[in-house]
């Protein structure tokens, strides 16, 4: 029986657990979280939403044994992620590891964990899940690594926490992971998070990719405008409105006539099943590799850290990247 570990029983962890019940293959699932109350909530959510449980599931505040793990999903907060990875790798061999983003709050963690993963030969991916969503996944064949422009607009949607998804998707479409980030159009204030010492930003960031592609990601600090994504070059244009589950596309091949298409955005509670199934059956999945995601993360986070320091907005001196 394949063994699955979910580390972190919060909102995301419980969604991963729900999705695993879609798999027909019987699994041995361990859900761990140091907080017993979080475990109870995750268990309650799962049992309320699932009529027939297909797997053997254990809930615990720590790993119960040192048996090998086929897939481990670390769904904790960024601040605790390094410690959790070190702990589980120190106790069990892990074949495949999936990490939530943003990855870490300290710059040193990125290189240290990269070395640790190489030492244990653990294949690792980061859950920037636009690559798993059929509509966004299929755009790769449309743009085929060409130079493009990628615009995101909306209000109060969490600029930093979502920018990693859009930059990762740009990397997927262009085949390039190297870019420079321009932060001069950000608003010179920071929004305090519910978690003490953490922040969000508003305004605009611009990413200049190595192949000439440009990403413009804008977030207004007022209003309720939903997120809209436009992706285009000289031959084709795409508009995605996730709140409508619709997209519009046109191009030279369509004589520039707009076509409306369905573009459903699957929940994590459905995406995880296909991702885990792919890992178990093929030893691979469509998510970003850790090494590529590390590069994308740091090219985003280091300029944002410098922006906070320059404008004396950062008040948390204990971490490099005060974002969640």
BALOBA-1460 file (C-alpha; in Angstrom, 3 decimals):
// residues 324
<rec num="1" residu="x" x="0.000" y="0.000" z="0.000"/>
<rec num="2" residu="x" x="1.359" y="3.414" z="-0.994"/>
<rec num="3" residu="x" x="2.067" y="5.767" z="1.914"/>
<rec num="4" residu="x" x="1.107" y="9.455" z="1.764"/>
<rec num="5" residu="x" x="2.033" y="12.102" z="4.332"/>
<rec num="6" residu="x" x="0.282" y="15.449" z="4.752"/>
<rec num="7" residu="x" x="2.220" y="17.749" z="7.079"/>
<rec num="8" residu="x" x="-0.023" y="20.603" z="8.178"/>
<rec num="9" residu="x" x="-3.733" y="20.105" z="8.882"/>
<rec num="10" residu="x" x="-4.903" y="23.651" z="8.206"/>
<rec num="11" residu="x" x="-7.050" y="24.971" z="5.369"/>
<rec num="12" residu="x" x="-4.791" y="23.727" z="2.571"/>
<rec num="13" residu="x" x="-3.877" y="20.462" z="4.265"/>
<rec num="14" residu="x" x="-7.536" y="19.520" z="4.689"/>
<rec num="15" residu="x" x="-8.170" y="20.251" z="0.996"/>
<rec num="16" residu="x" x="-5.304" y="17.976" z="-0.034"/>
<rec num="17" residu="x" x="-6.777" y="15.256" z="2.169"/>
<rec num="18" residu="x" x="-10.247" y="15.610" z="0.641"/>
<rec num="19" residu="x" x="-8.811" y="15.286" z="-2.846"/>
<rec num="20" residu="x" x="-6.962" y="12.051" z="-2.067"/>
<rec num="21" residu="x" x="-10.278" y="10.310" z="-1.491"/>
<rec num="22" residu="x" x="-10.915" y="10.641" z="-5.238"/>
<rec num="23" residu="x" x="-8.216" y="8.035" z="-5.890"/>
<rec num="24" residu="x" x="-9.452" y="4.477" z="-6.312"/>
<rec num="25" residu="x" x="-6.143" y="3.015" z="-5.191"/>
<rec num="26" residu="x" x="-6.213" y="2.332" z="-1.452"/>
<rec num="27" residu="x" x="-3.673" y="4.505" z="0.365"/>
<rec num="28" residu="x" x="-2.127" y="4.637" z="3.809"/>
<rec num="29" residu="x" x="-2.412" y="8.338" z="4.715"/>
<rec num="30" residu="x" x="-0.796" y="10.050" z="7.692"/>
<rec num="31" residu="x" x="-1.899" y="13.588" z="8.607"/>
<rec num="32" residu="x" x="0.419" y="15.300" z="11.098"/>
<rec num="33" residu="x" x="0.155" y="18.642" z="12.863"/>
<rec num="34" residu="x" x="1.576" y="19.707" z="16.250"/>
<rec num="35" residu="x" x="-1.797" y="21.229" z="17.165"/>
<rec num="36" residu="x" x="-4.369" y="18.564" z="18.182"/>
<rec num="37" residu="x" x="-7.199" y="21.053" z="17.589"/>
<rec num="38" residu="x" x="-6.111" y="21.482" z="13.950"/>
<rec num="39" residu="x" x="-6.116" y="17.719" z="13.511"/>
<rec num="40" residu="x" x="-9.646" y="17.494" z="14.894"/>
<rec num="41" residu="x" x="-10.857" y="20.213" z="12.537"/>
<rec num="42" residu="x" x="-9.225" y="18.514" z="9.530"/>
<rec num="43" residu="x" x="-10.721" y="15.163" z="10.509"/>
<rec num="44" residu="x" x="-14.167" y="16.695" z="11.017"/>
<rec num="45" residu="x" x="-14.075" y="18.518" z="7.667"/>
<rec num="46" residu="x" x="-13.008" y="15.364" z="5.888"/>
<rec num="47" residu="x" x="-15.632" y="13.119" z="7.466"/>
<rec num="48" residu="x" x="-18.412" y="15.671" z="6.869"/>
<rec num="49" residu="x" x="-17.565" y="15.996" z="3.168"/>
<rec num="50" residu="x" x="-16.812" y="12.339" z="2.359"/>
<rec num="51" residu="x" x="-19.519" y="9.654" z="2.412"/>
<rec num="52" residu="x" x="-17.252" y="6.648" z="1.847"/>
<rec num="53" residu="x" x="-13.613" y="6.761" z="2.951"/>
<rec num="54" residu="x" x="-11.425" y="4.859" z="0.502"/>
<rec num="55" residu="x" x="-8.213" y="4.883" z="2.521"/>
<rec num="56" residu="x" x="-6.629" y="4.155" z="5.853"/>
<rec num="57" residu="x" x="-6.085" y="7.520" z="7.576"/>
<rec num="58" residu="x" x="-4.208" y="8.297" z="10.786"/>
<rec num="59" residu="x" x="-4.060" y="11.680" z="12.505"/>
<rec num="60" residu="x" x="-1.109" y="12.439" z="14.773"/>
<rec num="61" residu="x" x="0.969" y="15.266" z="16.249"/>
<rec num="62" residu="x" x="4.134" y="13.562" z="14.917"/>
<rec num="63" residu="x" x="5.290" y="10.788" z="12.603"/>
<rec num="64" residu="x" x="4.350" y="7.412" z="14.061"/>
<rec num="65" residu="x" x="7.101" y="5.360" z="12.398"/>
<rec num="66" residu="x" x="10.056" y="5.546" z="10.048"/>
<rec num="67" residu="x" x="8.559" y="3.614" z="7.139"/>
<rec num="68" residu="x" x="9.304" y="4.986" z="3.640"/>
<rec num="69" residu="x" x="6.874" y="7.594" z="2.289"/>
<rec num="70" residu="x" x="5.872" y="7.654" z="-1.368"/>
<rec num="71" residu="x" x="4.498" y="11.213" z="-1.447"/>
<rec num="72" residu="x" x="4.774" y="13.869" z="1.265"/>
<rec num="73" residu="x" x="2.855" y="17.151" z="1.019"/>
<rec num="74" residu="x" x="4.042" y="19.954" z="3.306"/>
<rec num="75" residu="x" x="1.089" y="22.329" z="3.704"/>
<rec num="76" residu="x" x="2.431" y="24.338" z="6.647"/>
<rec num="77" residu="x" x="3.120" y="28.061" z="6.828"/>
<rec num="78" residu="x" x="6.371" y="29.271" z="5.247"/>
<rec num="79" residu="x" x="7.974" y="30.120" z="8.590"/>
<rec num="80" residu="x" x="7.856" y="26.495" z="9.799"/>
<rec num="81" residu="x" x="8.444" y="24.743" z="6.471"/>
<rec num="82" residu="x" x="12.209" y="24.282" z="6.745"/>
<rec num="83" residu="x" x="11.950" y="22.694" z="10.178"/>
<rec num="84" residu="x" x="9.214" y="20.315" z="9.018"/>
<rec num="85" residu="x" x="11.171" y="19.242" z="5.932"/>
<rec num="86" residu="x" x="14.266" y="18.594" z="8.030"/>
<rec num="87" residu="x" x="12.284" y="16.611" z="10.594"/>
<rec num="88" residu="x" x="10.482" y="14.325" z="8.166"/>
<rec num="89" residu="x" x="13.571" y="13.720" z="6.019"/>
<rec num="90" residu="x" x="15.468" y="12.906" z="9.197"/>
<rec num="91" residu="x" x="12.916" y="10.243" z="10.138"/>
<rec num="92" residu="x" x="11.742" y="8.655" z="6.880"/>
<rec num="93" residu="x" x="12.894" y="8.265" z="3.300"/>
<rec num="94" residu="x" x="10.643" y="10.299" z="1.011"/>
<rec num="95" residu="x" x="10.393" y="9.500" z="-2.676"/>
<rec num="96" residu="x" x="8.392" y="12.562" z="-3.732"/>
<rec num="97" residu="x" x="7.893" y="15.848" z="-1.878"/>
<rec num="98" residu="x" x="5.375" y="18.589" z="-2.703"/>
<rec num="99" residu="x" x="5.724" y="21.991" z="-1.021"/>
<rec num="100" residu="x" x="3.273" y="24.860" z="-0.749"/>
<rec num="101" residu="x" x="4.319" y="28.370" z="-1.587"/>
<rec num="102" residu="x" x="5.582" y="30.897" z="-0.621"/>
<rec num="103" residu="x" x="8.395" y="28.521" z="0.212"/>
<rec num="104" residu="x" x="10.412" y="30.085" z="3.062"/>
<rec num="105" residu="x" x="10.796" y="33.332" z="4.976"/>
<rec num="106" residu="x" x="14.628" y="33.197" z="5.162"/>
<rec num="107" residu="x" x="16.926" y="33.436" z="2.147"/>
<rec num="108" residu="x" x="19.397" y="30.886" z="3.556"/>
<rec num="109" residu="x" x="16.623" y="28.269" z="3.743"/>
<rec num="110" residu="x" x="16.446" y="28.074" z="-0.043"/>
<rec num="111" residu="x" x="20.034" y="26.916" z="-0.550"/>
<rec num="112" residu="x" x="20.125" y="24.798" z="2.617"/>
<rec num="113" residu="x" x="16.984" y="22.881" z="1.712"/>
<rec num="114" residu="x" x="18.183" y="22.501" z="-1.872"/>
<rec num="115" residu="x" x="21.322" y="20.789" z="-0.550"/>
<rec num="116" residu="x" x="19.272" y="18.623" z="1.819"/>
<rec num="117" residu="x" x="16.959" y="17.450" z="-0.960"/>
<rec num="118" residu="x" x="19.949" y="16.582" z="-3.126"/>
<rec num="119" residu="x" x="21.531" y="14.666" z="-0.238"/>
<rec num="120" residu="x" x="18.438" y="12.508" z="0.259"/>
<rec num="121" residu="x" x="17.691" y="12.340" z="-3.487"/>
<rec num="122" residu="x" x="14.108" y="13.433" z="-2.874"/>
<rec num="123" residu="x" x="12.359" y="14.666" z="-6.018"/>
<rec num="124" residu="x" x="10.562" y="17.854" z="-5.035"/>
<rec num="125" residu="x" x="7.918" y="20.085" z="-6.598"/>
<rec num="126" residu="x" x="6.242" y="23.357" z="-5.586"/>
<rec num="127" residu="x" x="2.469" y="23.724" z="-5.766"/>
<rec num="128" residu="x" x="2.078" y="26.631" z="-8.180"/>
<rec num="129" residu="x" x="-1.065" y="24.969" z="-9.431"/>
<rec num="130" residu="x" x="-1.891" y="26.957" z="-12.581"/>
<rec num="131" residu="x" x="0.240" y="24.316" z="-14.321"/>
<rec num="132" residu="x" x="-2.308" y="21.685" z="-13.237"/>
<rec num="133" residu="x" x="-5.400" y="23.574" z="-14.400"/>
<rec num="134" residu="x" x="-6.456" y="22.401" z="-17.888"/>
<rec num="135" residu="x" x="-7.148" y="25.837" z="-19.384"/>
<rec num="136" residu="x" x="-3.881" y="27.404" z="-18.208"/>
<rec num="137" residu="x" x="-1.961" y="24.212" z="-18.934"/>
<rec num="138" residu="x" x="-3.153" y="24.123" z="-22.547"/>
<rec num="139" residu="x" x="-1.935" y="27.673" z="-23.202"/>
<rec num="140" residu="x" x="1.585" y="26.253" z="-23.322"/>
<rec num="141" residu="x" x="0.831" y="24.696" z="-26.717"/>
<rec num="142" residu="x" x="-0.715" y="27.958" z="-27.953"/>
<rec num="143" residu="x" x="2.194" y="30.263" z="-27.078"/>
<rec num="144" residu="x" x="4.857" y="27.580" z="-27.531"/>
<rec num="145" residu="x" x="7.677" y="29.357" z="-25.678"/>
<rec num="146" residu="x" x="7.298" y="32.575" z="-27.660"/>
<rec num="147" residu="x" x="7.814" y="36.104" z="-26.362"/>
<rec num="148" residu="x" x="4.604" y="37.429" z="-24.794"/>
<rec num="149" residu="x" x="3.036" y="40.007" z="-22.507"/>
<rec num="150" residu="x" x="1.170" y="38.883" z="-19.377"/>
<rec num="151" residu="x" x="-1.039" y="41.404" z="-17.587"/>
<rec num="152" residu="x" x="-2.886" y="40.859" z="-14.303"/>
<rec num="153" residu="x" x="-5.294" y="43.422" z="-12.831"/>
<rec num="154" residu="x" x="-7.633" y="43.426" z="-9.840"/>
<rec num="155" residu="x" x="-8.277" y="44.906" z="-6.414"/>
<rec num="156" residu="x" x="-7.086" y="43.797" z="-2.968"/>
<rec num="157" residu="x" x="-6.410" y="40.192" z="-4.020"/>
<rec num="158" residu="x" x="-3.047" y="39.685" z="-2.286"/>
<rec num="159" residu="x" x="-0.355" y="40.880" z="-4.688"/>
<rec num="160" residu="x" x="2.680" y="39.075" z="-3.285"/>
<rec num="161" residu="x" x="1.067" y="35.759" z="-2.395"/>
<rec num="162" residu="x" x="-0.481" y="35.511" z="-5.877"/>
<rec num="163" residu="x" x="2.383" y="36.988" z="-7.913"/>
<rec num="164" residu="x" x="4.365" y="33.767" z="-7.513"/>
<rec num="165" residu="x" x="1.569" y="31.917" z="-9.346"/>
<rec num="166" residu="x" x="1.556" y="34.349" z="-12.279"/>
<rec num="167" residu="x" x="5.351" y="34.496" z="-12.566"/>
<rec num="168" residu="x" x="5.512" y="30.715" z="-12.422"/>
<rec num="169" residu="x" x="2.879" y="30.493" z="-15.174"/>
<rec num="170" residu="x" x="4.889" y="32.932" z="-17.278"/>
<rec num="171" residu="x" x="7.935" y="30.698" z="-16.793"/>
<rec num="172" residu="x" x="5.827" y="27.747" z="-17.921"/>
<rec num="173" residu="x" x="4.574" y="29.494" z="-21.059"/>
<rec num="174" residu="x" x="7.916" y="31.002" z="-22.077"/>
<rec num="175" residu="x" x="10.220" y="28.197" z="-20.973"/>
<rec num="176" residu="x" x="12.323" y="30.817" z="-19.145"/>
<rec num="177" residu="x" x="12.894" y="31.154" z="-15.405"/>
<rec num="178" residu="x" x="15.174" y="34.208" z="-15.406"/>
<rec num="179" residu="x" x="13.684" y="37.675" z="-14.986"/>
<rec num="180" residu="x" x="14.331" y="41.043" z="-13.349"/>
<rec num="181" residu="x" x="11.654" y="42.623" z="-11.165"/>
<rec num="182" residu="x" x="10.853" y="46.341" z="-11.216"/>
<rec num="183" residu="x" x="9.249" y="47.509" z="-7.956"/>
<rec num="184" residu="x" x="9.171" y="51.282" z="-8.477"/>
<rec num="185" residu="x" x="5.432" y="51.293" z="-9.174"/>
<rec num="186" residu="x" x="4.477" y="49.695" z="-5.861"/>
<rec num="187" residu="x" x="2.499" y="51.765" z="-3.371"/>
<rec num="188" residu="x" x="4.768" y="53.077" z="-0.625"/>
<rec num="189" residu="x" x="2.917" y="51.478" z="2.215"/>
<rec num="190" residu="x" x="2.514" y="47.952" z="3.508"/>
<rec num="191" residu="x" x="-0.667" y="46.232" z="4.615"/>
<rec num="192" residu="x" x="-0.264" y="44.379" z="7.884"/>
<rec num="193" residu="x" x="-1.301" y="40.744" z="7.755"/>
<rec num="194" residu="x" x="-3.439" y="39.026" z="10.363"/>
<rec num="195" residu="x" x="-0.208" y="37.252" z="11.327"/>
<rec num="196" residu="x" x="1.978" y="39.631" z="13.351"/>
<rec num="197" residu="x" x="5.081" y="40.777" z="11.470"/>
<rec num="198" residu="x" x="3.820" y="39.845" z="8.003"/>
<rec num="199" residu="x" x="2.689" y="42.136" z="5.193"/>
<rec num="200" residu="x" x="1.047" y="42.498" z="1.799"/>
<rec num="201" residu="x" x="1.669" y="45.122" z="-0.863"/>
<rec num="202" residu="x" x="-0.410" y="46.902" z="-3.486"/>
<rec num="203" residu="x" x="0.479" y="48.698" z="-6.693"/>
<rec num="204" residu="x" x="2.324" y="47.229" z="-9.670"/>
<rec num="205" residu="x" x="5.344" y="45.015" z="-10.207"/>
<rec num="206" residu="x" x="6.869" y="44.438" z="-13.644"/>
<rec num="207" residu="x" x="8.888" y="41.344" z="-14.551"/>
<rec num="208" residu="x" x="11.255" y="41.496" z="-17.530"/>
<rec num="209" residu="x" x="12.004" y="37.941" z="-18.670"/>
<rec num="210" residu="x" x="15.207" y="36.933" z="-20.408"/>
<rec num="211" residu="x" x="13.429" y="36.274" z="-23.735"/>
<rec num="212" residu="x" x="11.853" y="39.749" z="-23.804"/>
<rec num="213" residu="x" x="8.521" y="38.722" z="-22.284"/>
<rec num="214" residu="x" x="6.987" y="41.205" z="-19.849"/>
<rec num="215" residu="x" x="4.684" y="40.533" z="-16.905"/>
<rec num="216" residu="x" x="2.707" y="43.427" z="-15.406"/>
<rec num="217" residu="x" x="0.954" y="42.465" z="-12.168"/>
<rec num="218" residu="x" x="-1.243" y="45.182" z="-10.644"/>
<rec num="219" residu="x" x="-3.319" y="45.220" z="-7.467"/>
<rec num="220" residu="x" x="-5.418" y="48.238" z="-6.466"/>
<rec num="221" residu="x" x="-5.525" y="49.110" z="-2.767"/>
<rec num="222" residu="x" x="-9.258" y="49.915" z="-2.952"/>
<rec num="223" residu="x" x="-12.315" y="48.512" z="-4.658"/>
<rec num="224" residu="x" x="-13.620" y="45.024" z="-5.371"/>
<rec num="225" residu="x" x="-12.586" y="44.496" z="-9.002"/>
<rec num="226" residu="x" x="-12.003" y="40.773" z="-9.633"/>
<rec num="227" residu="x" x="-8.757" y="39.507" z="-11.106"/>
<rec num="228" residu="x" x="-8.473" y="39.514" z="-14.884"/>
<rec num="229" residu="x" x="-5.556" y="37.977" z="-16.788"/>
<rec num="230" residu="x" x="-4.577" y="38.990" z="-20.325"/>
<rec num="231" residu="x" x="-1.887" y="37.095" z="-22.222"/>
<rec num="232" residu="x" x="-0.944" y="38.178" z="-25.724"/>
<rec num="233" residu="x" x="1.653" y="38.589" z="-28.445"/>
<rec num="234" residu="x" x="1.537" y="39.664" z="-32.083"/>
<rec num="235" residu="x" x="-0.371" y="36.557" z="-33.191"/>
<rec num="236" residu="x" x="-2.832" y="35.711" z="-30.400"/>
<rec num="237" residu="x" x="-4.632" y="37.135" z="-27.383"/>
<rec num="238" residu="x" x="-6.228" y="35.474" z="-24.334"/>
<rec num="239" residu="x" x="-8.447" y="37.022" z="-21.640"/>
<rec num="240" residu="x" x="-9.239" y="34.950" z="-18.539"/>
<rec num="241" residu="x" x="-11.948" y="35.919" z="-16.047"/>
<rec num="242" residu="x" x="-11.751" y="33.306" z="-13.338"/>
<rec num="243" residu="x" x="-14.782" y="34.592" z="-11.446"/>
<rec num="244" residu="x" x="-16.898" y="33.782" z="-14.501"/>
<rec num="245" residu="x" x="-15.079" y="30.478" z="-15.216"/>
<rec num="246" residu="x" x="-14.787" y="31.834" z="-18.760"/>
<rec num="247" residu="x" x="-12.085" y="32.936" z="-21.165"/>
<rec num="248" residu="x" x="-11.983" y="34.666" z="-24.528"/>
<rec num="249" residu="x" x="-9.397" y="33.972" z="-27.207"/>
<rec num="250" residu="x" x="-8.555" y="35.309" z="-30.629"/>
<rec num="251" residu="x" x="-5.651" y="35.490" z="-33.019"/>
<rec num="252" residu="x" x="-4.408" y="35.639" z="-36.583"/>
<rec num="253" residu="x" x="-5.669" y="32.119" z="-37.201"/>
<rec num="254" residu="x" x="-9.201" y="33.233" z="-36.207"/>
<rec num="255" residu="x" x="-9.057" y="36.469" z="-38.250"/>
<rec num="256" residu="x" x="-9.071" y="38.191" z="-34.841"/>
<rec num="257" residu="x" x="-12.651" y="37.146" z="-34.103"/>
<rec num="258" residu="x" x="-13.197" y="36.553" z="-30.384"/>
<rec num="259" residu="x" x="-14.232" y="33.087" z="-29.218"/>
<rec num="260" residu="x" x="-15.704" y="32.438" z="-25.766"/>
<rec num="261" residu="x" x="-14.589" y="29.194" z="-24.102"/>
<rec num="262" residu="x" x="-15.223" y="27.514" z="-20.768"/>
<rec num="263" residu="x" x="-12.259" y="27.887" z="-18.413"/>
<rec num="264" residu="x" x="-13.161" y="26.185" z="-15.117"/>
<rec num="265" residu="x" x="-10.779" y="26.729" z="-12.210"/>
<rec num="266" residu="x" x="-10.555" y="23.468" z="-10.239"/>
<rec num="267" residu="x" x="-10.299" y="23.576" z="-6.453"/>
<rec num="268" residu="x" x="-7.277" y="22.130" z="-4.673"/>
<rec num="269" residu="x" x="-9.640" y="19.471" z="-3.348"/>
<rec num="270" residu="x" x="-9.723" y="18.031" z="-6.875"/>
<rec num="271" residu="x" x="-6.236" y="18.909" z="-8.184"/>
<rec num="272" residu="x" x="-4.249" y="16.978" z="-5.581"/>
<rec num="273" residu="x" x="-5.654" y="13.599" z="-6.636"/>
<rec num="274" residu="x" x="-4.386" y="13.884" z="-10.229"/>
<rec num="275" residu="x" x="-1.017" y="15.226" z="-9.052"/>
<rec num="276" residu="x" x="-0.473" y="12.370" z="-6.565"/>
<rec num="277" residu="x" x="-1.700" y="9.809" z="-9.093"/>
<rec num="278" residu="x" x="0.859" y="11.082" z="-11.604"/>
<rec num="279" residu="x" x="3.666" y="10.887" z="-9.041"/>
<rec num="280" residu="x" x="2.748" y="7.328" z="-8.059"/>
<rec num="281" residu="x" x="2.352" y="6.096" z="-11.627"/>
<rec num="282" residu="x" x="5.046" y="8.023" z="-13.536"/>
<rec num="283" residu="x" x="7.417" y="9.428" z="-10.872"/>
<rec num="284" residu="x" x="6.715" y="12.861" z="-12.299"/>
<rec num="285" residu="x" x="4.067" y="15.608" z="-12.327"/>
<rec num="286" residu="x" x="3.281" y="18.901" z="-14.057"/>
<rec num="287" residu="x" x="4.266" y="21.128" z="-11.110"/>
<rec num="288" residu="x" x="7.422" y="23.241" z="-10.984"/>
<rec num="289" residu="x" x="10.603" y="21.559" z="-9.812"/>
<rec num="290" residu="x" x="12.071" y="22.862" z="-6.559"/>
<rec num="291" residu="x" x="15.200" y="24.196" z="-8.280"/>
<rec num="292" residu="x" x="13.218" y="26.203" z="-10.846"/>
<rec num="293" residu="x" x="10.784" y="27.463" z="-8.209"/>
<rec num="294" residu="x" x="13.651" y="28.502" z="-5.944"/>
<rec num="295" residu="x" x="14.963" y="30.723" z="-8.743"/>
<rec num="296" residu="x" x="11.527" y="32.240" z="-9.417"/>
<rec num="297" residu="x" x="10.856" y="32.811" z="-5.699"/>
<rec num="298" residu="x" x="14.132" y="34.626" z="-5.033"/>
<rec num="299" residu="x" x="13.841" y="36.838" z="-8.129"/>
<rec num="300" residu="x" x="10.472" y="37.946" z="-6.744"/>
<rec num="301" residu="x" x="11.224" y="38.125" z="-3.026"/>
<rec num="302" residu="x" x="14.646" y="39.783" z="-2.945"/>
<rec num="303" residu="x" x="13.513" y="42.951" z="-4.805"/>
<rec num="304" residu="x" x="10.425" y="43.091" z="-2.560"/>
<rec num="305" residu="x" x="12.622" y="42.807" z="0.524"/>
<rec num="306" residu="x" x="14.785" y="45.673" z="-0.783"/>
<rec num="307" residu="x" x="11.648" y="47.736" z="-1.410"/>
<rec num="308" residu="x" x="10.485" y="47.283" z="2.183"/>
<rec num="309" residu="x" x="13.911" y="48.225" z="3.548"/>
<rec num="310" residu="x" x="14.285" y="51.250" z="1.266"/>
<rec num="311" residu="x" x="10.963" y="52.689" z="2.401"/>
<rec num="312" residu="x" x="11.402" y="51.546" z="6.035"/>
<rec num="313" residu="x" x="8.214" y="49.494" z="5.815"/>
<rec num="314" residu="x" x="9.536" y="46.254" z="7.313"/>
<rec num="315" residu="x" x="9.154" y="45.861" z="11.080"/>
<rec num="316" residu="x" x="10.014" y="42.161" z="11.356"/>
<rec num="317" residu="x" x="13.796" y="41.978" z="11.661"/>
<rec num="318" residu="x" x="13.773" y="38.237" z="12.332"/>
<rec num="319" residu="x" x="12.864" y="37.165" z="8.805"/>
<rec num="320" residu="x" x="14.023" y="38.164" z="5.314"/>
<rec num="321" residu="x" x="10.687" y="37.850" z="3.534"/>
<rec num="322" residu="x" x="7.728" y="38.946" z="5.700"/>
<rec num="323" residu="x" x="5.118" y="37.570" z="3.309"/>
<rec num="324" residu="x" x="2.795" y="34.555" z="3.481"/>
